[in-house]
Amino acid sequence: MEESRKINVAIDGYSSCGKSTVAKLLAKELQYSYVDTGAMYRAVALYFLERGLIKDGKIPAGLIADSLDKITITFKFNEKLKSSETYLNGENVERKIRDPKVSKVVSGVSSIKEVRDKLSALQKDMGAEKGIVMDGRDIGTAILPNAELKLFLTSDIDIRTQRRYEELTAKGYKITERDVKKNLMDRDYQDTHREENPLRKADDAIEIDNSELSMSELMDKIHTEVNKKLLYLSPNKN
């Protein structure tokens, strides 16, 4: 693909709507770079949990800045799995950050201004070049407000619950569907009510409800939108 025709794609939406899966597939098909912002927040949450810094769901304000200075997050491509994995201070934590214990606190951690400031700066730097696919909760509104294509994914809560439950049990986690649904509803509330860059659809984002869509149908819709943008930006368009 010609460098001049590359765009940035911002994908936002509620938890377990398929954002990461879509973003990974799209980046691979377009040969773009994929940035998993959710994994970055999960890595920070994991760091706090493993060091006992979260007390009753909260983190003492005085410990936040000092801790953030000691955190390094990177992504490495796993050739065997054909996907990127998250590293926290040099350790592969891809499995650890998907644990329900991390899911329970990640929205609270992501609402902390100092955390968002640090990770937002890193994400904006990553998006400075074209050819980026980035997913999260505030990508189209705060991180990549000038992205050429913004998508906002939604899905029915019961369908999201079933998808998330199947994903976790397949990985060996012991959890009930009831607990999964409560966790998703709590995260939805926290994400949409936090003071710092709450989850909302950007004015120019394209909303897609994938409750009843297969992955191939969803990707077809997204590729249609990508091609529209690339055609519009093409120097050779009529």
N, C-alpha and C positions, 0 to 999 in steps of 0.2 A: 504494500500500500504506500502511496506517495506520502512523504513527510508532510507536505503542504496541506494534505487532505485529512490529517489526523485530528481528532477532536477529543475533548474530555467528556466522560460520561459520569454523571452523579446519580447514584441510586439510593433513595431513602425509603423508609417505610417502617411498619411495626415489626416487632420481633417475630421470627419464624414465619415470615412471608416469602422466604426464598431468596432474599437479597444477595446473600453471599454466594449461593449456588449459581444464580443468574450472573452475578458479576464475574465469577471465576470462568464460567463458560464463555461469556462475551469477550473477556480479555483474551482468552486462549484463541477464540475464533478470529478476532481482529488482530491478534499478535500485539496486544497492548499490555501495559503493566497493570497488575491488580494490587490495590491497597486495601487490606482488610482492617478498617478502622475499629470495628467491633472487637477484633482480636487484641488490638492495642489497649483498649479500655479493660478488657478481661485480664490482660497481662498485669496491668497496674493493680487491679482488684486482687489478683492472685498474690502479688507481692505483699500487699497489705495483710491479706489473710494469713499467709505463711509466717508472718512475723508478729502475729497477734495484735496488730494495730487497730483492728476493727472491734469496738466494744459496743455491744447492744445495737449493732447496725450502724454505728457512727465511728468516725475517726477523729481523734483529738487534733484540733486545728494546728497546734504547734508542731506536730510530727509530719505534716503533709509535705511542706517544702523541702525539708531535709531528706525525706524519703525519695521524692521525685528526682533529686540530684543524683541519686544512686541507681536510677533505673535506666537501662538501655534496652530498646526494643528493635529487633531486626526481623526480616523475613528471608528465608532461604528456600530455594526450590528443591523439592524432593523428586529426584529423577524417577525413582521407583513408583511413587504414587502419582507423579505428574501434577503436583500441586505445591503451593507455597506453604511453609510451616512457620509458626511463630516462635521466636527465640527471646527469652527474657534473661538478660545479662549472660548471654552465651549458652543458656540451657534451652533445649527443645521443650516447650510447654504446651504444644498443640493439644494434647489430650487433657492435660490438667486444667486448661482454661475453659473447657467445655463442661466441667463438673457442675452439677446443680448448685453446689455451695457457692461457686463463683457467680452463677446466674442470679442467685438470690441477692447479691450485693452489688452487682456491676452497675445497675442504674443509679444507685446511690453514690457510688464512687465517681461515675461519669458526670454527676451533677455538681461536683466540687470544682469551683472556679479555677483553682491552681492546676488541677489535673487537666481540665479542658484547655486551659491556656497552653500548657506544655505540649499536649498531643495535637492540638489544633495547629500550632506553629509547625510541628513536624509534618503534618498532613498537607498543609499549604505549600510547604517547600517541595514535597513529593509531587504535587499537582502543578508546579510551575511550568513543567514541560507538557506538551500535548501528548496524546496517546495514553491516557490514564483512565482506568475504570475504578471508581471508588464507591464503596457502599457504607451506609451508616444511618444515623438519625438526623443529622443536620448538614449533610454534604452540600445539597443544593441551595441551602439558605445561608450557611455560614462559612463552610470550608472552600467550596468551589462555586461561589455565586455566579461566576461568569462561564460556567460549563456550558458547552454548546448544546448538550442534551441532558435533561433532567427527568428522571423517572421516579414515580412514587408508587410503591407496591402495597396493596392491601389484600386482606383475606379474612374470611369468617373466623371468629375466635375458636369455634369448635374444630374447624379444619386445621387451624394452626396448632391447636392442642394435640390433635391426633398425629400430625406430622412430627412435632417435637417429641412426643412420647415414644413414637416408633424409632426415632433417631437415637434417643438416649438409651432405650432398652436394647437396641441393636449393639450398642457400644458397651453393654454390660452394667449400666447404672441401675440401681434399685430405686424406683420412684413410681408413684401412682399417677394416673391421668388427672385426678383431682388436684394433686399438688402441682402438676405441670400447668394446668389451667389457671390456678391461683397465681403462680409465678408470672405467667404471661400477662394477666390482668394487672398485677401489681406493677410490672415493668411498663406497661402501656400508660398507666396513670403517672408514674414517676417521670417517664420520658416526655409526656405532654405537659406536665405541670412544673418542671424544673425552671428555675429562674434563668439559668445560663443556656441560651440557644435551645429552647424546647423543640421537640419533634413537631413539625408542621409541613404541609405541602407547599413548596415554593410556588409563587404565582404562575410561573411559566413551566411548571413541571407537568408531565403527562401521567395521569393516574391510571394504573392498571390493576383491576381486581382479578387475582389469579385463583380464586376459590375453586372454580370449576375447570380451570385450564390445565392441560397436560404441560409438561416442561417444553415439549417441542412446539406446542401452540403458543406458549408464552414467549419463547425465543423467536418465533416467527414474527410476532407482534413487535418485539423490540428491534429486530433486524430491519423491519420496515421503517421504524423511526430513525434508526442509525443511517440507513441509506438515504432518507429524505434530507438529513442534515449534511451528509457528505456531498450529495448532489447540489444542494444549495450553496455549499462553500467551494465547490469545484471551480477553479479558474476557467474551465472550458465549458461551463454550463451556458445554455442559450439564454 
